[in-house]
Amino acid sequence: MILRDYQQLAKDHTTRRIEDGQTGLYVHLPTGTGKGVILAALAAQEQEVGRVLVLVHQQEIALQLVETLQQAGVEAGVLMQGRRELTIPTVVSCKLKVSHHR
């Protein structure tokens, strides 16, 4: 996978943080700059040593991200309401919607 210069910088920076022992990381970039592609490159790299969990805030984003990861050749599944693909090396999860009936 070929990354643009700024994507490679973001990947390298994140990789350094992982190597420093940080485990709760996020990448903040503007819309349309390829965060999914950066994540695919990171997930492919990290799958060699362990599992990857990606947390997002919306189901639609989780599904989009799984598709992006799979298109990049990363084995990815999803954990959200109605789907529990937990044995796959990279899992994308989002918050469950909770409704209170009274």
N, C-alpha and C positions, 0 to 999 in steps of 0.2 A: 504494500500500500504506500503510495507516494503522498506525503503531506506537504502542504504549503509551509513556507518558512515560519510564519507565526504559529501554525499548528504544531510544527516540530518543536518550537520553543516551549509551547504550553505542555506538550508531552514530556519533554526533557525536564522541565521544572517540576512537574508532578512526579515523575520517576525519581528525581532527587529527594523529594519529600517522603516518598515511600521508602526509599533506601535509608533515610534518616529515622525511620520508625514511625512516622505518622500514618495513621490508618483512616482517619475521618477527614477526607479531602473533598474539595469541590473546585470546579473550574468555572469561572465567570467570564463569558465572552458575549458580544452582541449577537442578536438573532442572525442566523444565516452564515455564521463564520465556521461552521463545521465541528461543533462540539461532539456530535455523534461520531464523526470520523476520528477525532482525537481519542474519544473513549474506545472505539474499536481497536485502535493501535495499542492503547494501554491495556485493554482486556486481553488481546492476543499475547502481549508480552507477559502479563501477570498470570495467565492461565498456565504458563510453563512451571510456575512455582506454587500455585494454589488456586482457590476459587475467588470469584469476583462478585460482589453484590453492589448493584447500582440502585440508588433510591431517587425517585422522582416524585413530583407532586400531583400528577394527573395521569389517569389511565391512558388517555390518548397519546401522551408523550411516551409512556412505557411501551406501548405497542409500536409506535414509530421507531423508537430506539432499538427494540428487539429486531425489527426489520432491517434497520441500518447495520446493526452488528452482524446479522446473518448474511447480508449482502457482501460484507467485508470478509466473510469466511470465519467469523467467530461463532462458536456454538453458544447460543443464548436462548434462555427461556424467560418466562414471566411468572411473577407471584403477585396475584391480585384477586379481587373478588371473582370467584368462578374459575380461576386457573391457578394451579400449584405445580409448576415445573421445577422441582427443587433438586433434581439429580444432575442438572446441566451445569457445566463449569461456571458460566456467567449467568446470573439471575438479575433481572430488572424487576423492581418492586415499587409499588406506589401505595399510598395510604388507602385504607379501606374506608368506604363511605358508610357511616353509621347513621341509621335513622332511628329516632326514638318515637315509638307509637304510644300515645296516651289516650 
